[in-house]
Amino acid sequence: MNEGISDDSAGHEQIISAGADEFERRPVPKGALLRFKHFIGMYAGEHTAGTELMIGPLFVAAGVSAFDVIGGLILGNLLAVLSWVFLTAPIATRARLTLYYQLEKICGRRLVILYNLANGVMFCFLAGAMITVSATALGVWFHFPMPQLTDILPNSIGWVLAVLAVGVAISLVAAYGYKMVARVANIAAPWMVLVFLAFGLVSLRQFIDVTGARIETPADLWALANTYLWTGGDPLPGQVKFTFWHVMFFAWFCNMAMHVGMADLTVLRYARKSWYAVASAAGMYLGHFLAWLAASLLFALQLHLDPSDSSVLPGPMAYRSVGLTGLILVIIAGWTTANPTIYRAGLAFQAIMPSRSRFAVTIGTGLLATIAGMFPAIAMQLLDFVAIYGMILMPMGAIVFMDFWFARRLGFEPDYAEKQGLSFNWAAFLTWVITLITCVLLVLYGGIQIFFVSLPGWFVAALLYVGFSRHLQRSSNSKEVSHA
């Protein structure tokens, strides 16, 4: 997701590092723009990572059917790509500013600090989930009890120590700098794609062996998928039943913070053309299609061999499939996702505490993520967490979109905080808060599940921002006229 969550990874930061220090508060100049191939590698590497090892199995745990998961992923990932192409990239390649500076011009610096705080906390939880993923590989070697699908609290001293060891190591690397992290992650990315493919092929072969199925035509393969892989049955305890629509919206919005939420303005500002955002398809269909399906095969096989074993533990599943190579992948996939996520969260927190050194803030951030990783509920409920993450950051994306394209057409001034010297734009703040309250009420009392609420939430945010901006700017202008 990475993340993204997004899931976040080294690809983003490697592109950003090409010029972020020079162009943090001004448009990227023409000479610093990057070619299409840079974005292919970045998106493929970012979205084939540790989160895939948790999300794929959780689809099976949600009782999804073969048609629903495959069809939902094809359409949902297409909608995600189109969101990058038509929402994010056109603004990125026109303004060529980071999201943070764009928000500062619209919202004011104090409000951006609140945004950074929310972003940093969400990054910590996401990094914690990835530390959890890596720690499951250590459980195979050291044989300590590991958490089950329904566990909320850590269930053994061994688990706590494993998470602590992984988290401290990741935090130290992130604190010492990013170049090595980015280099290793990009070297590992092609290999990780191949291992994910191996997960799927080996698990499929094992299914054929244990069931005695004969696969001679595509219809035979489809029958195997419906009978043993994604059966469409009842979800496991504690899981929401997934349909086609759940899968489609999850695939579309699991990276909502990046495209609809506009975080990838920071990355795509380096693109020569806005259509370069189609490179996101490399991540969506290698990571959020191939890798999710391959990872779900691991869990489906586990349930078929032992229906009572409902634990979603990437380490044991990967080891059962391809042995030591699988364990190494679990460690590296979690590491390459958690490391840049901790790094980014540290930068977000440092913006709030500029007097503190980046090293100290990143270490503190890593320890916070490590503590989060000790609680398996975050990783075991990753589908819900990713949906909540996108929902929290989505209103700011709607604000950027409306301010950039429609401000003057709808009767208010764009970049209002910058032009008026404001540190806090109340129109943006009220939009953010009221949109989130509305979304929460829709979930609690409107019967809309968390996976669907962000779509109407975006339109709520857009309308609120236009209304508040028009009202507050007119009130401010009236006061100025009366004082004059």
Wavefront OBJ file of the C-alpha trace (Angstrom):
o trace
v 0.000 0.000 0.000
v 2.302 1.282 1.782
v 3.037 2.047 2.164
v 0.133 2.406 1.653
v -0.655 2.489 2.438
v -0.152 4.009 0.543
v 2.127 1.492 1.556
v 5.365 3.652 1.518
v 8.728 2.609 0.241
v 12.093 3.663 -0.981
v 10.915 4.484 -4.476
v 9.148 7.634 -3.409
v 11.999 8.953 -1.399
v 14.643 8.143 -3.979
v 12.852 10.291 -6.543
v 12.221 12.993 -3.970
v 15.891 12.952 -2.977
v 16.796 13.903 -6.526
v 15.826 17.465 -5.751
v 13.704 17.926 -2.638
v 16.346 19.911 -0.749
v 16.701 22.310 -3.676
v 13.062 22.626 -4.715
v 11.187 22.206 -1.439
v 9.696 25.696 -1.617
v 9.730 26.438 -5.328
v 8.677 24.673 -8.529
v 10.925 21.952 -9.912
v 12.886 23.447 -12.840
v 12.842 21.850 -16.271
v 16.405 20.555 -15.993
v 15.533 18.400 -12.958
v 12.596 16.572 -14.552
v 12.767 12.773 -14.782
v 11.968 10.318 -17.555
v 9.141 7.792 -17.608
v 11.331 4.819 -16.625
v 12.073 6.372 -13.214
v 8.394 6.243 -12.320
v 7.956 2.675 -13.574
v 10.663 1.478 -11.175
v 9.440 3.616 -8.307
v 5.818 2.454 -8.428
v 6.701 -1.206 -9.042
v 9.087 -1.209 -6.080
v 6.808 0.677 -3.742
v 3.731 -1.454 -4.229
v 5.364 -4.887 -4.114
v 6.309 -4.872 -0.467
v 5.550 -6.115 3.027
v 1.900 -5.054 3.114
v 1.078 -7.454 0.273
v 1.887 -10.399 2.561
v -0.886 -9.317 4.936
v -3.511 -7.978 2.543
v -3.673 -11.029 0.240
v -4.430 -13.494 3.074
v -6.992 -11.127 4.586
v -9.027 -11.336 1.362
v -9.314 -15.099 1.893
v -10.169 -14.534 5.566
v -12.972 -12.219 4.404
v -14.612 -15.057 2.460
v -14.253 -13.515 -0.986
v -15.161 -15.456 -4.137
v -12.864 -15.986 -7.133
v -14.856 -13.703 -9.433
v -15.165 -10.995 -6.788
v -11.467 -10.876 -5.941
v -10.132 -11.058 -9.489
v -12.758 -8.792 -11.054
v -12.673 -6.370 -8.136
v -8.887 -6.084 -8.273
v -8.823 -5.531 -12.038
v -11.363 -2.706 -11.895
v -10.272 -1.200 -8.568
v -6.625 -0.988 -9.586
v -7.652 0.598 -12.893
v -9.587 3.262 -10.980
v -6.526 3.883 -8.810
v -4.341 4.390 -11.894
v -6.909 6.760 -13.393
v -6.990 8.706 -10.121
v -3.231 9.260 -10.342
v -3.502 10.206 -14.014
v -6.477 12.590 -13.853
v -6.485 13.911 -10.274
v -2.893 14.062 -9.070
v -0.628 14.330 -12.108
v -2.239 17.340 -13.854
v -1.777 19.479 -10.721
v 1.680 18.056 -10.044
v 3.016 18.849 -13.517
v 1.526 22.333 -13.564
v 2.405 23.582 -10.080
v 5.483 21.314 -9.583
v 5.316 21.831 -5.812
v 5.453 19.396 -2.902
v 2.145 18.609 -1.263
v 3.346 20.248 1.943
v 4.202 23.566 0.287
v 0.982 23.478 -1.745
v -0.989 22.959 1.468
v 0.963 25.710 3.220
v -0.013 28.179 0.490
v -3.681 27.175 0.850
v -4.034 26.310 4.531
v -1.260 28.111 6.393
v 1.756 26.725 8.206
v 0.035 25.976 11.524
v -2.632 23.868 9.870
v 0.011 21.997 7.866
v 1.680 21.148 11.178
v -1.565 19.459 12.276
v -1.627 17.593 8.966
v 1.972 16.475 9.532
v 1.047 15.208 12.985
v -1.830 13.117 11.611
v 0.347 11.886 8.757
v 3.224 11.002 11.091
v 1.019 9.012 13.460
v -0.518 7.072 10.563
v 2.960 6.372 9.172
v 4.019 5.008 12.576
v 1.115 2.575 12.677
v 1.795 1.459 9.091
v 5.488 0.955 9.870
v 4.467 -0.990 12.967
v 2.434 -3.368 10.818
v 5.467 -3.933 8.601
v 7.691 -4.605 11.622
v 5.071 -7.171 12.609
v 5.450 -8.800 9.171
v 9.232 -9.104 9.490
v 9.003 -10.413 13.050
v 6.891 -13.375 11.903
v 9.938 -14.680 10.035
v 11.935 -14.732 13.275
v 9.196 -16.837 14.840
v 9.974 -19.639 12.393
v 13.615 -19.703 13.511
v 13.123 -19.220 17.262
v 9.807 -21.076 17.694
v 8.087 -18.631 20.040
v 4.264 -18.301 20.085
v 3.037 -15.805 17.522
v -0.241 -13.838 17.407
v -3.428 -15.207 15.894
v -5.848 -13.449 13.555
v -8.088 -12.255 16.387
v -5.323 -11.229 18.815
v -5.099 -7.613 19.930
v -2.300 -7.759 22.523
v 1.149 -9.394 22.257
v 0.922 -13.032 23.307
v 4.496 -13.948 24.279
v 7.787 -12.518 25.497
v 9.454 -13.990 22.416
v 7.129 -12.001 20.172
v 7.840 -8.760 22.019
v 11.605 -9.313 21.828
v 11.465 -10.185 18.120
v 9.487 -7.040 17.289
v 11.849 -4.980 19.445
v 14.937 -6.369 17.699
v 13.515 -5.769 14.211
v 12.196 -2.322 15.129
v 15.443 -1.089 16.667
v 17.464 -2.273 13.659
v 15.092 -0.599 11.204
v 15.026 2.619 13.235
v 18.813 2.880 13.346
v 19.129 2.455 9.590
v 16.404 5.050 8.966
v 18.045 7.488 11.408
v 21.484 7.234 9.805
v 20.214 8.237 6.393
v 18.158 7.330 3.407
v 20.493 6.701 0.492
v 21.409 3.155 1.495
v 17.786 2.338 2.271
v 16.683 3.479 -1.172
v 19.529 1.636 -2.896
v 18.858 -1.688 -1.182
v 15.113 -1.442 -1.720
v 15.503 -0.840 -5.449
v 17.958 -3.716 -5.759
v 15.548 -5.992 -3.888
v 12.395 -4.965 -5.758
v 12.812 -7.102 -8.940
v 13.791 -10.122 -6.835
v 10.759 -9.643 -4.573
v 8.410 -9.643 -7.577
v 9.869 -12.977 -8.700
v 9.510 -14.504 -5.235
v 5.892 -13.358 -5.008
v 5.298 -15.034 -8.363
v 6.953 -18.167 -6.966
v 4.580 -18.065 -3.985
v 1.622 -18.252 -6.343
v 3.000 -20.922 -8.659
v 4.299 -23.184 -5.875
v 1.078 -22.867 -3.848
v -0.986 -23.640 -6.951
v 1.154 -26.705 -7.618
v 0.698 -27.845 -4.031
v -3.072 -27.378 -4.312
v -3.141 -29.558 -7.417
v -1.082 -32.235 -5.639
v -3.155 -32.388 -2.443
v -6.539 -32.212 -4.193
v -5.696 -34.475 -7.122
v -7.223 -31.953 -9.491
v -6.469 -32.206 -13.210
v -5.739 -28.844 -14.818
v -5.955 -29.196 -18.582
v -8.021 -26.151 -19.554
v -8.642 -22.640 -18.204
v -12.069 -23.906 -17.060
v -10.333 -26.498 -14.851
v -8.178 -23.797 -13.269
v -11.236 -21.615 -12.672
v -13.053 -24.533 -11.034
v -10.063 -25.090 -8.720
v -10.057 -21.381 -7.791
v -13.761 -21.414 -6.935
v -13.618 -24.698 -5.047
v -10.436 -24.346 -3.007
v -8.880 -20.872 -3.277
v -11.497 -18.116 -3.095
v -14.636 -20.016 -2.239
v -16.997 -17.175 -1.354
v -17.863 -18.773 1.978
v -18.344 -17.239 5.389
v -15.567 -14.953 6.673
v -13.359 -16.030 9.542
v -14.293 -14.770 13.026
v -13.710 -11.034 13.414
v -13.567 -10.376 9.650
v -16.037 -8.516 7.413
v -17.569 -10.460 4.531
v -16.069 -9.133 1.270
v -17.950 -8.824 -2.011
v -16.908 -7.532 -5.431
v -17.589 -3.982 -4.249
v -15.457 -4.342 -1.132
v -12.509 -5.545 -3.200
v -12.969 -2.878 -5.873
v -13.200 0.008 -3.417
v -10.342 -1.318 -1.314
v -8.063 -1.652 -4.352
v -9.053 1.844 -5.481
v -8.753 3.573 -2.118
v -5.992 1.685 -0.300
v -3.646 4.347 -1.710
v -6.186 7.137 -1.389
v -3.707 9.248 0.579
v -1.358 9.150 -2.414
v -3.689 9.941 -5.334
v -7.024 11.329 -4.127
v -5.244 12.699 -1.037
v -2.591 14.268 -3.321
v 0.515 13.058 -1.437
v 2.054 12.060 -4.783
v 2.164 15.686 -5.887
v 5.587 15.514 -4.244
v 6.686 12.674 -6.537
v 4.927 13.491 -9.804
v 6.154 17.102 -9.799
v 9.318 15.589 -11.322
v 7.428 14.027 -14.258
v 8.042 15.552 -17.673
v 4.429 14.841 -18.709
v 1.308 14.237 -16.667
v 0.609 10.961 -18.479
v 3.700 9.523 -16.778
v 1.310 8.730 -13.924
v 0.245 5.649 -15.896
v 3.460 4.186 -14.472
v 1.417 3.577 -11.332
v -0.073 0.604 -13.211
v 3.242 -1.195 -12.685
v 2.657 -1.054 -8.951
v -1.047 -1.764 -9.118
v -0.838 -4.861 -11.284
v 2.482 -6.296 -10.078
v 1.855 -5.525 -6.410
v -1.841 -4.982 -5.846
v -2.911 -7.718 -8.236
v -0.228 -10.348 -8.738
v 1.326 -10.100 -5.258
v -2.018 -9.929 -3.421
v -3.327 -12.987 -5.265
v -0.077 -14.895 -4.747
v -0.056 -14.085 -1.028
v -3.699 -15.112 -0.701
v -2.808 -18.506 -2.213
v -0.383 -19.061 0.666
v -3.172 -18.582 3.198
v -5.749 -20.571 1.228
v -3.338 -23.505 1.146
v -2.728 -23.211 4.879
v -6.485 -23.311 5.575
v -6.948 -26.263 3.224
v -4.213 -28.266 4.971
v -5.465 -27.327 8.464
v -8.852 -25.559 8.661
v -8.230 -24.765 12.329
v -5.058 -22.794 11.537
v -6.452 -19.327 10.780
v -3.333 -17.393 11.841
v -2.192 -14.853 9.237
v 1.571 -15.101 9.682
v 3.638 -14.306 6.568
v 6.787 -15.982 7.940
v 5.418 -19.511 8.364
v 3.330 -19.282 5.181
v 6.304 -18.169 3.088
v 8.572 -20.814 4.630
v 6.050 -23.553 3.859
v 5.988 -22.436 0.231
v 9.591 -21.733 -0.786
v 11.652 -22.356 2.344
v 14.494 -20.068 3.399
v 13.990 -17.806 0.382
v 10.498 -17.075 1.633
v 11.730 -16.109 5.092
v 14.315 -13.779 3.600
v 11.626 -12.161 1.454
v 9.379 -11.617 4.497
v 12.185 -9.887 6.376
v 13.289 -7.747 3.432
v 9.741 -6.876 2.314
v 8.811 -5.683 5.784
v 12.136 -3.880 6.175
v 12.034 -2.055 2.851
v 8.528 -0.822 3.647
v 8.995 0.083 7.310
v 12.334 1.839 6.851
v 11.237 4.658 4.532
v 7.918 4.892 6.364
v 9.731 5.581 9.638
v 11.993 8.016 7.804
v 8.994 9.912 6.420
v 7.201 9.926 9.758
v 10.350 11.307 11.360
v 10.433 14.155 8.842
v 6.765 14.895 9.516
v 7.397 15.051 13.266
v 10.564 17.089 12.800
v 8.505 19.753 11.035
v 6.587 20.070 14.300
v 9.792 20.081 16.406
v 12.351 21.816 14.148
v 14.814 22.377 17.002
v 15.298 18.617 17.412
v 17.810 16.762 15.246
v 16.475 14.533 12.508
v 18.447 11.607 13.986
v 16.831 11.913 17.419
v 13.343 12.437 16.040
v 13.678 9.443 13.691
v 14.884 7.199 16.527
v 11.929 8.274 18.652
v 9.586 7.714 15.721
v 11.033 4.242 15.150
v 10.519 3.296 18.777
v 6.897 4.467 18.565
v 6.411 2.331 15.441
v 8.079 -0.611 17.207
v 5.684 -0.366 20.141
v 2.788 -0.275 17.662
v 4.193 -3.391 15.965
v 4.013 -5.346 19.226
v 0.213 -5.098 19.060
v -0.870 -7.491 16.286
v -4.322 -5.915 15.931
v -2.918 -3.295 13.532
v -1.505 -5.844 11.084
v -4.379 -8.319 11.507
v -6.908 -5.549 10.770
v -4.798 -3.935 8.050
v -7.713 -3.685 5.600
v -9.635 -1.499 8.034
v -6.569 0.519 9.019
v -5.678 1.385 5.427
v -9.267 2.510 4.815
v -9.158 4.734 7.926
v -5.762 6.165 6.901
v -7.081 7.196 3.503
v -10.239 8.657 5.007
v -8.291 10.869 7.435
v -6.094 12.414 4.736
v -8.681 12.479 1.921
v -10.262 15.891 2.763
v -6.964 17.702 2.190
v -6.794 16.224 -1.298
v -10.262 17.568 -2.063
v -9.178 20.978 -0.754
v -6.116 21.052 -3.035
v -8.181 19.924 -6.043
v -10.926 22.514 -5.591
v -8.519 25.331 -4.748
v -6.326 24.666 -7.791
v -9.004 24.192 -10.439
v -12.174 25.946 -9.294
v -11.363 28.731 -6.814
v -11.807 31.741 -9.072
v -14.607 30.115 -11.056
v -16.585 29.595 -7.846
v -15.923 33.002 -6.348
v -13.040 32.685 -3.922
v -9.293 33.331 -3.980
v -6.837 30.416 -4.390
v -3.733 30.110 -2.170
v -5.550 32.309 0.314
v -3.224 31.746 3.290
v -0.168 32.778 1.295
v -1.804 35.882 -0.173
v -3.231 37.050 3.153
v -0.259 36.040 5.296
v -2.389 33.586 7.309
v -0.905 30.788 9.360
v -4.277 29.052 9.759
v -7.036 28.887 7.178
v -10.260 28.190 9.053
v -12.087 27.221 5.853
v -9.671 24.328 5.313
v -9.664 23.314 8.978
v -13.456 23.245 9.280
v -13.675 21.293 6.026
v -11.234 18.673 7.315
v -12.894 18.248 10.718
v -16.527 18.301 9.572
v -15.794 15.878 6.713
v -14.221 13.390 9.122
v -17.108 13.740 11.567
v -19.549 13.174 8.704
v -17.681 10.050 7.572
v -17.603 8.635 11.103
v -21.338 9.280 11.530
v -22.055 7.574 8.207
v -20.151 4.515 9.431
v -21.662 4.449 12.931
v -25.244 5.395 12.133
v -25.649 5.403 8.358
v -24.837 1.766 7.767
v -21.970 2.565 5.352
v -18.886 0.430 5.883
v -15.494 2.113 6.241
v -14.410 0.856 2.794
v -17.098 2.908 1.025
v -17.386 6.091 3.067
v -14.468 8.016 1.553
v -16.124 8.391 -1.855
v -19.090 10.440 -0.599
v -16.687 12.017 1.906
v -14.620 13.526 -0.929
v -17.664 15.325 -2.350
v -18.657 16.489 1.133
v -15.165 17.950 1.591
v -15.235 19.659 -1.817
v -18.602 21.309 -1.168
v -17.692 22.341 2.373
v -14.414 23.919 1.275
v -16.084 25.961 -1.444
v -18.827 27.119 0.917
v -16.531 27.976 3.834
v -13.981 29.708 1.580
v -16.601 31.908 -0.076
v -18.159 32.851 3.268
v -14.954 33.479 5.226
v -13.204 35.377 2.443
v -16.229 37.615 1.889
v -16.499 38.257 5.633
v -12.799 39.107 5.783
v -13.044 41.428 2.779
v -16.084 43.178 4.291
v -14.199 43.850 7.523
v -11.248 45.250 5.583
v -13.552 47.589 3.650
v -15.313 48.780 6.819
v -11.992 49.468 8.560
v -10.790 51.414 5.529
l 1 2 3 4 5 6 7 8 9 10 11 12 13 14 15 16 17 18 19 20 21 22 23 24 25 26 27 28 29 30 31 32 33 34 35 36 37 38 39 40 41 42 43 44 45 46 47 48 49 50 51 52 53 54 55 56 57 58 59 60 61 62 63 64 65 66 67 68 69 70 71 72 73 74 75 76 77 78 79 80 81 82 83 84 85 86 87 88 89 90 91 92 93 94 95 96 97 98 99 100 101 102 103 104 105 106 107 108 109 110 111 112 113 114 115 116 117 118 119 120 121 122 123 124 125 126 127 128 129 130 131 132 133 134 135 136 137 138 139 140 141 142 143 144 145 146 147 148 149 150 151 152 153 154 155 156 157 158 159 160 161 162 163 164 165 166 167 168 169 170 171 172 173 174 175 176 177 178 179 180 181 182 183 184 185 186 187 188 189 190 191 192 193 194 195 196 197 198 199 200 201 202 203 204 205 206 207 208 209 210 211 212 213 214 215 216 217 218 219 220 221 222 223 224 225 226 227 228 229 230 231 232 233 234 235 236 237 238 239 240 241 242 243 244 245 246 247 248 249 250 251 252 253 254 255 256 257 258 259 260 261 262 263 264 265 266 267 268 269 270 271 272 273 274 275 276 277 278 279 280 281 282 283 284 285 286 287 288 289 290 291 292 293 294 295 296 297 298 299 300 301 302 303 304 305 306 307 308 309 310 311 312 313 314 315 316 317 318 319 320 321 322 323 324 325 326 327 328 329 330 331 332 333 334 335 336 337 338 339 340 341 342 343 344 345 346 347 348 349 350 351 352 353 354 355 356 357 358 359 360 361 362 363 364 365 366 367 368 369 370 371 372 373 374 375 376 377 378 379 380 381 382 383 384 385 386 387 388 389 390 391 392 393 394 395 396 397 398 399 400 401 402 403 404 405 406 407 408 409 410 411 412 413 414 415 416 417 418 419 420 421 422 423 424 425 426 427 428 429 430 431 432 433 434 435 436 437 438 439 440 441 442 443 444 445 446 447 448 449 450 451 452 453 454 455 456 457 458 459 460 461 462 463 464 465 466 467 468 469 470 471 472 473 474 475 476 477 478 479 480 481 482 483 484
